[in-house]
Amino acid sequence: MSDMESIKRRKFLKNTALAGAGLMIPGWSFSNSLMAPPSYKMSVNPGAIGVSLPFAKALDLAIKYGFEAISPQITDLKNYSPSEREGILRKMKSRNISWDSTNLPVQFRNSEADFRKGMAELAANAEVLQKAGATRMNTWIMPTHDTRTYRENFALHARRLREAAEVIQPFGIRLGLEYVGPKTLMTRDKFAFIRTLKELQELLEEINMPNVGIQLDAFHWFCAGETVADIEELSPTDIVTVDLNDAKAGRTADEQVDGQRELPGDSGVIDLQGFLRALKKIGYDGPVRAEPFNQRLNEMGDEAAMAATFKAMKRSFVNAE
């Protein structure tokens, strides 16, 4: 699979329905409600919801709508002057906004040359995050490959991701790996690969690095046929970051398509209440963000998309209490 195909997986626009974005309550937080706050944090990854603003402006919107964490943008952090970066960090601290995770900037799925190119820059990128106080990276594992058997792909992923983890470990950065669960993806290439939590845990055991864990996505958890009990067996330190999404109504778990998701709670297909309660039960205190790949959301203006995402996240958090 080419680099462009990998990027398209993350940027693919999905058909879904949104309603009531104008009913947002800027600045809402659990401290304004009768609900006890969860241990995890309501986060936003601007790029995942179609917001393409510079980081500083995206941060202002995140603060306006009451998010508690935000994904860093390495390029913007690199380009800001020292005084600009300090101003951003002061603003985040004063508003109690913490860092979420950012994508691992290494193409490890294809050629060795592509992998080496990303690895050559990884330490410098990790240092940028370290100086800002950010501690998380993440990437996804495609569940098929056209030429590599399962064992060949497993060995390649273990070797390359271990090497990446070794580079970022001295900078205090953890790496979250996401399995991709839809069965509808399994026919796209000749050979099947990891698509469940248990298979991912086998890869984590093989990588055997203390700073590598799980990027847990509610959509993939649902598509893989997993349960609340599977989450409750995890330690909170096993999880690096969490994605909260809903699935398309009228489809079984096996019929879901990776590029067609809903904002959290929009369809009610996924048991997000059980999912979030399980995270709280095990004591997970990290970021939880939406990654809906939602066409209507992407067609909105930046502020409207941020507002609609916050509304969906807030609703799901409250329902889980």
ZIVEN-V745286 format. One record per pair of residues at least 4 apart in sequence whose C-alpha atoms are under 6 Angstrom apart, sorted by the first residue. I is the first residue (numbers start at 1). J is the second residue. D is the distance in Angstrom with one decimal. If there is no record, write none. Layout:
BEGIN
i = (I	I)
j = (J	J)
d = (D	D)
END
This chain:
BEGIN
i = (8	12	13	13	13	14	14	14	14	14	15	15	15	16	21	24	26	26	27	27	27	28	29	30	39	40	40	40	40	41	41	41	41	42	42	42	43	43	43	43	43	43	43	44	44	45	45	46	47	48	50	51	53	55	62	63	68	69	69	69	69	70	70	71	71	71	71	72	80	80	92	92	99	100	101	101	102	103	103	103	104	104	104	106	107	107	108	126	129	130	130	135	135	136	136	137	138	138	138	139	140	140	141	141	143	143	143	143	144	144	144	144	145	145	146	146	146	148	148	149	150	150	157	158	158	162	165	168	169	174	174	175	176	176	176	176	176	177	177	178	179	180	180	181	181	181	181	182	183	194	196	213	213	213	214	214	215	215	215	216	217	217	218	218	219	220	221	222	223	232	236	236	236	241	242	243	243	243	244	244	245	245	245	245	246	246	246	246	246	247	247	247	248	249	251	261	262	263	264	272	273	277	279	280	297	300	300	310)
j = (12	259	293	294	295	259	260	293	294	295	260	294	295	262	308	311	64	65	64	65	66	66	66	37	285	284	285	286	287	68	286	287	288	67	68	288	67	68	69	70	287	288	289	70	289	70	71	51	51	291	298	302	58	59	67	67	97	97	98	99	100	99	100	99	100	101	102	102	84	85	96	97	134	287	136	137	137	137	138	139	137	138	139	118	114	115	115	168	134	134	171	172	173	173	174	175	175	176	177	177	177	178	178	179	192	193	194	195	189	191	192	193	189	191	189	190	191	152	153	191	154	193	161	162	207	207	169	173	173	211	212	212	212	213	214	215	240	214	215	215	195	195	220	195	220	223	224	223	254	199	224	238	239	240	239	240	240	241	242	242	242	243	244	245	245	224	226	226	253	278	282	283	284	287	288	288	289	290	289	290	263	264	290	292	261	262	263	264	270	261	262	269	261	267	255	292	292	292	312	276	320	320	284	284	305	304	305	314)
d = (5.4	6.0	5.2	5.4	4.6	5.5	4.6	5.4	4.4	4.5	6.0	5.9	5.1	5.7	4.8	6.0	5.5	4.2	5.4	4.6	4.2	5.3	5.9	5.5	4.6	5.9	3.9	5.0	5.8	5.7	5.9	4.7	5.9	5.5	5.2	5.3	5.6	5.6	4.3	5.3	5.5	5.3	4.7	4.9	5.1	5.9	5.0	4.9	5.3	5.2	4.6	5.0	5.6	6.0	5.2	6.0	4.9	5.0	4.5	5.3	5.8	5.3	5.1	5.8	4.4	5.3	5.7	5.9	5.6	5.8	5.8	4.8	5.6	5.7	4.5	4.9	4.8	5.4	4.9	5.7	5.4	5.4	5.7	4.4	6.0	5.2	4.9	5.9	5.0	5.6	5.8	6.0	4.3	5.2	4.9	4.8	5.2	4.4	5.8	5.3	5.6	4.4	5.9	5.3	6.0	4.4	5.0	5.3	5.6	5.5	4.4	4.9	5.3	5.3	4.6	4.9	6.0	5.5	5.5	5.6	5.9	5.4	5.7	5.8	5.1	5.3	5.9	5.6	5.5	4.5	5.7	4.7	5.9	4.8	4.6	4.7	5.1	4.9	5.0	4.6	5.3	5.2	5.5	4.7	4.3	5.1	4.8	5.1	5.5	5.6	5.6	5.1	5.6	5.9	4.7	5.6	5.7	5.0	5.6	4.8	5.7	4.4	5.3	5.8	5.6	5.9	5.5	5.9	4.7	5.7	5.9	5.7	4.5	5.7	4.7	5.7	5.0	5.4	5.8	4.8	5.4	4.6	5.9	5.7	6.0	4.7	5.6	4.9	5.7	5.0	5.5	5.8	5.9	5.9	5.5	5.4	5.5	5.3	5.5	5.9	4.5	5.9	5.4	5.8	5.6	5.9	5.7	5.9)
END
